[in-house]
Amino acid sequence: MTDSARSRAPLGHPRRVQGLGVAFACTILLALAVGPAAAAAAEHKFLAQCGKTGSEADNTSLPRGIATDPKTGHVFVADQLNRRIDEFTPLCQFVKAFGWDVAPGGVDEEQEVRVKAAAGQFRLEFGAEFTSDLPFNATEAEVEAALNGLASIGSGGGHAHVEEVRGAINGKSPFIYVVRFEGSLAHTDVAQLTASNGTTPLSGGQPTGLEARTRANGTPGGTGLEACTKASKCKEGDQGGGTGQLTTPLGLAVDSSGAPAPTSSRRSRSKRPAASSR
């Protein structure tokens, strides 16, 4: 999803993808409307296919509403028959799903660090400890070693597993580091990472940016409002009329902060789960 496609709605208003097709296999086809938004007959260009039919992670079953996060470009899908909200990156990589009892067991917390720069350094803080300075284009191995060198993670049997989405060294797209907490920190709602400039401040981004955020909160398992990830696996959510429960989710919007707001054919006013906070 390009910036131009996302920018057609004013900031602070719900963002919706201009073109959406649903194949017979219930996979999602994202399309980019070209030309003025008012042109109902505008041509569309196929971009990507997200997911396949089913209830596991990266699957959808009768997707209905769709909207995008204006900050990250992530795509949220109201997954009707799975009774949950699914989240994908702009490249159709599965991020998480959230709903009522959507994980078959415990979930390891996942957080991400986004660095958009062409020069400079950054550092991370966890449990009142700071890593050493890291280059703006650090490898996943460098970030993982820096985090596991902190006593608040490594000394107690915890482990930070890092996967990188490589950005552009000219600062046009961010370097993204997805951190999953394992070992003694598995299935636990851990402290939030924070990110700050290193000795040489970050610069050269278009624009320069640095952010740490939670992708999916760690949970010990059981029934309730939760997220599931590819690592934890996913299943159909339980329907109901209680707070946070969904019954046939049909519509979806995302505000300027990236908070999804689903609607359902029969639903109590639901709170957005902490696992999906932005």
C-alpha positions in Angstrom: 0.0 0.0 0.0 1.6 3.3 -1.1 1.6 6.5 0.8 -0.4 8.2 -1.9 -3.2 5.6 -1.6 -3.3 5.9 2.2 -3.3 9.7 2.2 -6.6 10.2 0.4 -8.5 10.2 3.8 -7.9 13.2 6.0 -5.6 12.5 9.0 -7.7 11.4 12.0 -10.4 9.8 9.9 -10.8 6.1 9.2 -8.5 4.8 6.5 -9.9 2.3 4.1 -8.2 0.6 1.1 -9.6 1.9 -2.1 -9.8 -1.4 -3.9 -10.7 -4.8 -2.4 -11.4 -8.0 -4.1 -12.2 -11.4 -2.5 -11.3 -14.5 -4.5 -13.4 -17.7 -4.3 -10.7 -19.1 -2.1 -11.4 -16.3 0.4 -7.9 -14.9 0.0 -7.5 -11.1 0.1 -6.6 -9.1 -3.0 -5.2 -5.7 -2.3 -5.6 -3.2 -5.1 -4.4 0.4 -5.6 -6.9 2.8 -7.1 -5.2 5.1 -9.6 -6.5 8.5 -10.6 -8.8 10.8 -8.6 -10.6 9.2 -5.7 -13.9 10.5 -7.2 -13.4 8.5 -10.4 -15.6 5.5 -9.8 -14.3 3.8 -12.9 -10.6 4.2 -12.1 -8.3 1.4 -13.2 -6.8 -0.9 -10.5 -3.5 -2.6 -10.2 -3.0 -5.9 -8.5 -0.4 -5.6 -5.7 -0.4 -8.7 -3.6 -2.3 -11.7 -2.2 -2.5 -12.0 1.6 -3.2 -15.3 3.3 -5.2 -18.4 2.3 -8.4 -20.0 3.4 -8.4 -21.4 6.9 -8.2 -20.6 10.6 -4.4 -20.8 11.3 -2.0 -17.9 11.4 -1.8 -16.2 7.9 -5.3 -17.6 7.1 -8.6 -15.8 6.6 -12.1 -17.1 6.3 -14.6 -14.8 4.6 -12.7 -11.5 5.0 -15.1 -8.5 5.1 -14.0 -5.1 6.3 -10.5 -3.8 5.5 -8.5 -0.7 6.7 -4.9 0.4 6.9 -2.7 1.9 9.7 -1.7 5.4 8.5 1.6 5.2 10.3 2.9 1.7 9.3 0.8 0.8 6.3 -0.3 -2.4 8.0 -3.5 -3.9 6.7 -6.3 -4.9 9.1 -8.9 -7.4 8.0 -12.3 -8.2 9.6 -12.2 -12.0 9.4 -15.8 -13.0 9.7 -15.9 -16.7 10.1 -12.8 -16.8 12.3 -14.3 -14.1 14.5 -11.1 -12.1 14.8 -9.2 -9.2 13.3 -6.1 -10.1 11.2 -3.1 -7.8 10.7 -0.7 -8.0 7.7 2.3 -5.8 6.7 2.1 -3.9 3.3 4.0 -6.9 1.9 1.3 -9.3 3.1 3.4 -10.8 5.9 1.2 -11.9 8.8 1.7 -9.8 12.0 -1.0 -11.1 14.3 -4.7 -11.7 14.8 -6.7 -10.7 17.9 -10.0 -11.6 19.3 -11.5 -13.8 22.1 -9.5 -17.0 22.7 -7.7 -16.9 19.3 -4.5 -18.6 20.5 -4.3 -22.3 21.3 -1.9 -21.7 24.2 0.5 -19.2 25.6 1.9 -16.3 23.4 5.4 -14.9 23.5 5.4 -11.1 23.4 6.5 -9.5 20.2 7.7 -5.9 19.9 9.2 -4.0 17.0 11.8 -1.3 16.6 11.5 1.0 13.5 14.6 3.0 12.4 14.3 5.4 9.5 17.6 7.1 8.8 20.6 7.2 6.5 23.2 7.9 9.2 23.7 7.9 12.9 23.2 5.6 15.8 20.4 4.4 18.2 20.2 2.5 21.4 17.5 0.4 23.2 16.4 0.4 26.8 14.8 -2.6 28.6 14.4 -2.8 32.4 16.3 0.4 33.0 19.3 -0.9 31.1 20.7 0.5 27.9 22.4 -1.3 25.0 25.5 0.0 23.5 25.1 2.3 20.4 23.9 0.5 17.3 24.3 1.8 13.7 21.1 2.9 11.9 21.4 -0.1 9.6 22.3 -2.7 12.3 21.9 -6.3 11.4 19.5 -8.5 13.3 22.4 -10.4 14.8 23.8 -7.1 16.2 20.5 -6.1 17.7 19.9 -9.6 19.2 23.4 -9.7 20.7 22.9 -6.2 22.2 19.6 -7.1 23.8 20.7 -10.5 25.2 23.8 -8.7 26.7 21.4 -6.9 29.1 21.2 -8.5 32.6 17.4 -7.8 32.6 17.0 -10.2 29.7 19.9 -12.7 29.5 21.0 -13.2 33.1 17.6 -14.7 34.2 17.3 -17.2 31.4 15.5 -14.9 29.1 16.2 -14.6 25.4 15.4 -12.0 22.8 15.0 -13.4 19.3 15.3 -10.8 16.6 14.2 -10.9 12.9 14.9 -8.0 10.6 13.0 -6.5 7.7 15.8 -4.7 5.8 15.2 -1.0 5.1 16.8 1.4 2.6 20.2 3.0 3.5 19.0 6.2 1.8 16.4 6.6 4.6 13.3 6.2 2.4 12.1 3.0 4.1 12.7 1.9 7.8 14.8 -0.9 9.1 12.4 -2.9 11.2 13.5 -5.3 14.0 10.9 -7.7 15.3 11.8 -8.8 18.8 10.2 -12.0 20.3 10.8 -12.7 24.0 11.5 -16.3 24.8 13.0 -18.5 27.6 12.1 -17.3 31.1 10.3 -14.3 29.4 8.0 -16.6 27.3 4.3 -16.2 27.7 4.8 -13.0 29.7 3.7 -9.4 29.4 7.2 -7.9 29.5 8.3 -4.3 29.8 8.1 -2.1 26.7 11.4 -1.5 24.9 12.2 2.2 24.3 14.5 3.6 21.6 16.6 6.7 21.6 19.4 8.3 19.7 22.9 7.1 20.3 26.1 9.2 20.6 25.7 10.3 17.0 22.0 11.1 16.5 20.1 9.6 13.6 19.7 11.7 10.5 19.0 11.6 6.8 15.6 9.8 7.0 12.7 10.8 4.7 11.7 11.7 7.4 14.0 10.5 10.2 12.1 8.4 12.7 12.7 6.0 15.6 10.1 4.1 17.4 9.6 1.0 19.6 6.1 -0.5 19.8 4.3 -3.7 20.9 3.0 -6.0 18.2 1.5 -8.7 20.4 1.4 -8.8 24.2 2.7 -11.9 25.9 -0.1 -14.0 27.5 0.1 -17.3 29.6 -2.8 -19.0 27.8 -6.4 -19.5 28.7 -9.7 -17.9 27.6 -9.9 -14.2 27.0 -9.2 -11.2 24.8 -5.7 -11.9 23.3 -3.5 -11.8 20.2 -2.0 -14.8 18.4 1.1 -14.8 16.2 2.7 -17.1 13.7 5.0 -18.4 16.4 2.1 -19.1 18.8 -0.2 -20.3 16.1 -3.8 -19.2 15.8 -7.3 -20.6 15.7 -10.9 -19.4 15.4 -12.0 -17.0 18.0 -15.0 -17.6 20.3 -18.1 -15.4 19.5 -20.2 -13.7 22.1 -21.8 -10.5 23.2 -19.5 -9.6 26.0 -17.0 -6.7 26.0 -14.2 -7.5 23.5 -16.0 -10.4 21.9 -17.0 -10.4 18.2 -19.9 -12.0 16.4 -19.5 -12.0 12.6 -17.2 -8.9 12.3 -18.3 -7.0 9.2 -16.7 -3.6 9.2 -13.4 -2.1 10.2 -11.7 1.4 10.5 -8.4 2.5 11.8 -7.8 6.0 13.4 -4.8 8.2 12.9 -3.0 6.5 15.8 -3.3 3.0 14.2 -6.1 1.8 16.5 -8.5 -0.6 14.8 -12.2 -0.3 15.5 -14.2 -3.3 14.3 -18.0 -3.5 14.0 -20.1 -6.6 14.2 -23.6 -7.7 13.4 -24.1 -8.2 17.1 -21.5 -7.0 19.5 -21.1 -5.1 22.7 -18.9 -2.1 22.6 -15.5 -3.7 22.5 -12.3 -2.3 23.8 -9.2 -2.5 21.7 -7.0 -5.2 23.1 -3.6 -4.1 24.6 -2.0 -6.7 22.2 -3.0 -4.4 19.3 -1.9 -1.1 20.8 0.1 1.3 18.8 
